[in-house]
């Protein structure tokens, strides 16, 4: 059945998001969404529903295709395999670093220098800004750098996940020299009229008017500086976490802080080098943007991570008891299985929403009709809202870029208005929707990097991200009305700072009301 012109195309994403809120179970919600998609596509064929569910989930790893001779051929999705492999390598690497005593050594060293939650969270904030080349790379690496220090200073994993998530996609969209920049430039080359400028010029221009990305970073800064804990952040603390550092852990034997620093540095350098190498190997060009456009991120993550793991084992060998080798491997794999399961279901539901329900196409049709009737001055605000909703419902900013950039450019070109500001609104809205969505892979990987549950990360960060989005929405309207980016920034920043100061005062808990920062069972 064709749902491209039916409001029923919204049923699957709305049900999934509602179930996440109601049940707090991401795995159950995603699986229900896939089942619902199967029922809607094969409501007249009972066994077709089961075949549909199997095909959608299995296609994340492999797909069966018939050859010209009539035989079956298995096509493996190496992108998925490499990402899952990297997650397993990262889990084992974490165990190696922990068993070698390096984590304890690092915490003992850092406790003399960084003694507050603000300090440990600012380390994660700065690391997230520096590591801007890819959002996957950012989310998973910053967590490895920050978790132990975060625990030592009694900050929660949910706060760390929020910091990581807000310095992955927002930073990548502000840095044209990134995998995101290369992808967006490729879309703009075919969407933006030559009279406006080439893709790089337009993207560079959009950076300064991407209010949401800048406000998301400012919101993180204010959250850390004022230690803002909204009700959800106070309620959900270290959900599903079993590896928190306790005061007694500091008495355990420690080795050298370099056994932590060297593997993390090697992880960053090796993955960064592989990203550049795979891009050059595929494009045969030495131009940076061409390289980033053609890079194979999943391949780079896996082999960069493998190199870092091998090196970590070699330099830590004398500190690793032989009896700990098997537990390190099994515990490392076990720690990443929940994230892998959620990713499988998130990637499986992507084609259900995008291809079968055609939610993006339906929303795009509505958007085009609505935008053609909208006032020119309101165009950036409308584009921001629509892009945010599409990205939130589909869990992908990149897909939203591909859908909304051509629509936004064509509508603004026909009706008039500020082209750069409108493009910025599309990019900003897509980043917000992706940032806030419970089915987004960056949401999942940020929670994985921080080591907390996906559902608690989604629930705790949503009010912060939405506050920044509200201020960005107002700024787009003010900038369009006044024809001044600076006036938009002035109003938006004043509103954002005012709201977060209100949060600081109004939601400041008394010490007796703070819930204990103790592990709770993982809820899937």
C-alpha positions, 0 to 999 in steps of 0.5 A, a space after each residue: 500500500 502507498 502511504 505517501 499521501 496518507 496521514 497513516 504514514 505518521 502512525 509508526 513514528 508517533 507510536 514508537 515515540 509515544 511508547 518510549 515516553 510511556 514504557 521507558 523501554 526503547 527496545 520494546 518500542 522500536 520492535 513494536 514499530 517494526 511489527 506495526 509497519 509489517 501489519 500496515 504493509 501486509 494486513 491481508 497476509 498473516 505470514 507476510 507480516 512475519 516475513 516482513 519483520 524478519 527481512 527488515 531486522 536481518 537486512 541490517 546485517 545481510 540480505 539475500 539476492 537472486 543471481 542471474 542463474 537463479 541461485 541465492 547470494 548473500 550480500 553482507 552490510 559491512 557498514 553495520 558489521 564494522 560499526 558493531 565490531 567497533 563497539 565490541 572492540 571499544 568495550 574490550 578496550 575499556 576493560 583492558 584499560 580498567 584491568 590494567 589499573 590505568 583508570 584508577 591511576 588517572 582518577 587519582 592523578 585528576 582528583 588533585 587537579 579537577 575536584 568538582 563536577 563542573 571541572 569533569 564535565 568541562 573536560 568532556 565539553 572541550 573534548 567534544 568540541 575538539 573532536 569534530 571530524 565525525 559524530 560517531 567518532 565524537 560520541 564514543 571517544 569522548 565517553 572513553 576520555 570522560 567516564 572515569 573522571 566524571 564518576 570520581 567527581 560524582 557527576 551522573 552518566 546522564 549529564 555526561 551523555 547530554 554533554 556528549 550528544 550536544 557536542 557531536 552533531 551541533 559541532 559537526 554541523 558548524 565545522 565544514 571540515 567534517 563528514 557532515 560538511 562533505 555530505 551537506 556540500 554534496 546535496 547543496 551542489 545540486 539544490 542551490 542555484 549557482 547565483 547563490 554560490 557553490 556548496 562550500 560558500 553556502 555552508 560556510 555562510 550558514 554556520 553563522 546563522 545556525 542558531 540552534 547549533 550555537 545555542 545547544 553549545 551555550 546551553 551545555 556551558 550554562 548547564 555545567 557552569 550553573 549545574 542546572 538539574 531539571 526534574 528529569 535529570 534529577 530523577 534519572 541518575 546513572 540508570 542501568 550503570 554497574 561500573 561506577 567508581 566507588 570511594 573504595 576503588 581508589 584504594 585498588 592497585 594502580 599502574 600508570 596514567 599513560 596506559 589510559 592516555 596513550 590508547 585514547 590518543 592512538 584511538 583518535 589518531 588512528 581513526 582520524 588517519 583511517 578516515 583520511 586514508 579511506 577517503 583518499 583511496 576512494 576518491 584518488 584526490 588530495 582535496 580535503 572536502 572530496 576526501 571527507 565526502 568519500 570516506 568510509 567511517 565504519 571501516 575507519 572506526 573498526 580498524 582504528 579501534 583494532 589498532 588501539 586495542 592491540 597497542 593497549 594490550 601490548 603496553 599493559 601486558 605486565 599489569 594484566 593477570 592471565 586469568 583476567 583475559 577471558 573476563 575482559 573479552 566477555 565483559 567487554 562484549 556483554 557491555 556493548 550488547 544492549 547498544 548493538 541491539 538498540 542500533 539493530 532495531 533503530 536501523 531496521 525501523 529506518 527503512 520502515 519509516 522512510 521507504 514503506 511508510 514514506 513519512 518523510 515524503 508525506 511530511 515534505 508534501 505537506 511542507 511544500 503546500 504549507 510553505 507556499 502559503 506562508 509569509 516570507 518573514 516567517 519562512 525560516 521559523 516554518 522551515 526550522 519547525 518542519 525540519 525538526 519534526 521530520 528529523 525527530 520522527 525519522 531519527 535522521 538528520 542526514 535524511 532530513 537534509 536530503 528531503 528539506 534542502 531542495 524544498 526549502 531552496 525552491 520555495 524561498 527562491 520562488 517566494 523571496 526571502 533570505 536564502 542563507 538564513 532559510 538554509 540555516 533553518 533547515 540545517 538547524 531544525 534537522 540537527 535538533 530533531 536528530 539530537 532529541 529523537 529517541 530513535 536517532 543513532 547519535 542519541 544511542 551512541 551518545 548514551 553508549 559512550 557515556 555508559 548509561 541507558 538510552 531511555 534515561 539519556 533521551 528523557 533527561 536531555 530532551 528539556 535542555 535541547 528543546 529549550 535551546 530549540 525554542 530560543 533558536 526558533 525565536 532568533 530565526 523569527 527576529 533575524 528574519 523580521 529585523 534582517 539582522 543576525 546580530 539582533 537575532 543573537 541578542 534576543 536568543 542569547 538573552 532568552 536562553 541565559 534567562 531561561 537557564 538562570 530561571 532553571 538554576 534558581 527554581 529547580 535548585 534542589 536541597 541536599 536532602 532531596 537529592 536522589 542517591 547516585 547509585 546504579 539502577 537496573 537496566 530497563 530495555 
